[in-house]
Amino acid sequence: MDQRKPQPGEFYILRPDATRSGKGHGVEFVNEKRLLTPPRLILRPRAGGFPPLAEVPLLRHDSKLGVPPEDLEGGMSGYWLVSDRLKSVLTAVDPTGFAFQACDYRLADGRTGPAYSLCDVVRTLDALNEEASQVHVEISDEFPEGKYYNLIGASVAFHEDRLANAHVFRTPYSGQFVFCDRIMRDAILDAGMGLESASRGVWLTDAYDI
C-alpha cells in the first residue's frame, strides 16, 4: 500500500475566493424557482451534474447587491459560476471532470453580459490516503456516506493509482471540497487567475497545508 506522505505542491483545493472584501458578486438567479426539481431546494441534484432544465438559467447582475462576477463565483444553487476564460482552461486540462450549463447572463440594464456558465465537478474518487494523511476522520450515520474528512489543519495525500489521469475530483467524504493537481493549478495560474496578487475569484490552497 502506498504510504508516501503528503508533499507540498502536488495537490490543491480549488474553490471560489472568499477572502476579498466588500459585498461579493451581485449576480441573482432570476428563474431558479422555475428550474427546481421538488423537493430539492437548490438546483444541483444530490448526485451532482445537471437535471433536465425546462429553460436556460437566467442570471442578472444587480449593482446594489454587489460587484460584477469574476472568473469563479460560488453560491449559485449548488454550482459554481465560471467565465468562458476559466471554462476554457478547465476543459482543456480535464474535459471529463466537469459539467457545464450555459446561462443567459444579463447586465442590470437588460443588455447581454459576458458569457458565463454554471459548473459542477462531476468526478468523485475515493482516493484519499487516510494512513499517509494528517486528517481527522469523523464517523457518524449523520453523514451521507457514513464518514467525513475534517480538513481543518489537514495535510492530505492520495493513492495515485486511484487517480489515473484525473486532474480534478471530489472525494465521497469531503463535502463540496474540490481537489486538483499541479497541472490544473499551473494552467489556471498561467491564464492569469488564482494569483495571490489577483485571484480573479479563483482560490488555490496547497493540500499539504490546508
N, C-alpha and C positions, 0 to 999 in steps of 0.2 A: 504494500500500500504506500502511495506517495505521502511522505511525511515532511516534505520540504516546507520550511517556514515561510511566512509572508515576506515578500521582497518589495522594497519601495519602487514605485514607478511601473508596476506591472498591471494593476487593475485600479479602476476608479469608480466612484459613484457619480453618475450623471444625473443632474436634476436642474430645475429652474433656479435662478439666482434669487434667493430670498433675503440677501444681505443689503440690497440697495435701500436708500431712504425714500421717503415720500409715500404716496398712496399706492404705488404699483400701477399696473396697466388698467386702463379704463374700458376694457372690452366687455360688453354684455352679450349674453347668448339670447337672442331675441325669441327664437322659436323652440327653445329647449323643451318646454312642456308638451308641445305637439309631437315631439320625436321620442318621448319616453315610452318604455315598454313596462306597463304596470306589472308587478308592484314596485319595480325599481324606481328610486328617487333620483338617480343620475343616469345619464345615457349609457355609460360604459357597462356592459354585462359583467357579471361576476367572473366569468371565464375569460374576459378580455376580448379584444377585437371590436368590431362594429356590428350592431344589429341591423336588420333591414330598415332603411330610412324612407319615410314617405315623401320627404323633401330635403333639399340641400340645407345644411345648417346655416343659419343666418346670424352673423355677428355684426355688432356695431360699436364703434368707439364713441365714448361719451367723455369729453374732456373734463366734465365735472366729477367723474369717477376716478380719473387717473390719466396717466400719460399714454401715448401710443405704444402698442406692443413691441417688444424687442424680438430677437430671433427665437427665443424659447420662453414660453409662459406656461404656468400651471393653472389648476383650478377650473378647467373647462369641462364640467360634468364628468370628471374622472379621467380626462385626457390632457395631454399637452397641446399647446398651440404652437406651431412651428412655421417659420418663414420658409419661402422657397429656397433661400440660400442654405439654411440648415438642412432642409429636406434633401437637397442635392448631395450634401456631404454624407448624411446618414445612409441614403440608398446606394451611394457609390461604394461605401465601405462594407455594408451588410444589408443587401437588398431584401433578404427574407426575415430580418429581425423585427421589422416594423409593419404596421398597417396605417394607412393614411385615408383621411376623408377630406376632400376639397370643401372649402367653405365659400359662402358669399359674404365677403367682408366689406362693410361699408363704413365710410367716414361719417362724422356727425352731420354733415350737410347732405348726406344721401349718396354722394359720389362713391364709386367703387374704389376700394383701397388696394394696397399691395396684396399679392397672393399669399394666403395663409391656409394651412391645413390642420385639422385635428390629427393627433398622432398617438399611437399606442405601441408599446413594446410587447410583442406577441410571442416571444420565445421565453420559456421557463425551463431552467435546468437545475436539477438537484446536484449541484457541483461544488458547493462549499465544503472544504476540508475541515471538519469540525476539530479533528485531533491536532492539526497543524495550526489552526487559527486561535487567536485570543478573542473569543466571543462568548457572551452569556447566552446559553440556550434555555429558553423558558418553555416548559412543558405544561400544557393545560388543554382541556377539552373546549375551552372558550375560544381557542384559536382555530381558524377554519381548517388547518392541516394538522392540528394537534400540538404544534410547537411553533416557536417564533425566535428568530435571531435578533436579540437586542444589540444593535450596532453602536450604541453609545460607548465611545472609548475603545472600540474594537480594532483589531488588526486581522485581516482575513486572507486566507489562501484558498486556492481552488484546485480540484482534481483536473489537471489539464487534459487527461484522456477523455473526460466527460464534456469538455468544451468543444472539441473538434475544431471547426473553423469559425465558431461563433465569436463575434466582436462586441455583441451587446446581448444582455439577458437579464432576466429576473431569477430569483430562486423561489421555491414554493413557500419559504419560511421567513421572508424578509419584507413582507407587505408590498408597498409600492416602490421600494428602492430599486433602482436600475443600475446594473454594473456594466462597465465597458472595459475593453483592454487598451493598451497603449496605442495600438494602431488607430483605433477610433478617436482616442483623445488627441493624438498628434494631428489627425486630419481636421478636427474641429479647430484646433489652435492655428493651423496653417491657413484656415479660411478666415481668420480674424475674429473668432469667437472663443469664449472661455478664458480669455486673458485676464490676469489679475488687474491690469490697468483698464481694461474694457471688456467686461464679460459678455456684453450684448445679450444678457439674460441666461447665459449658459454657465453653470457652476460645476466644477470637477473637483472631487475630493479623493485624494490618494487612499485606497482601501488598506494600505499599510498602516495608516494613522488616521482613523476616522474621528 
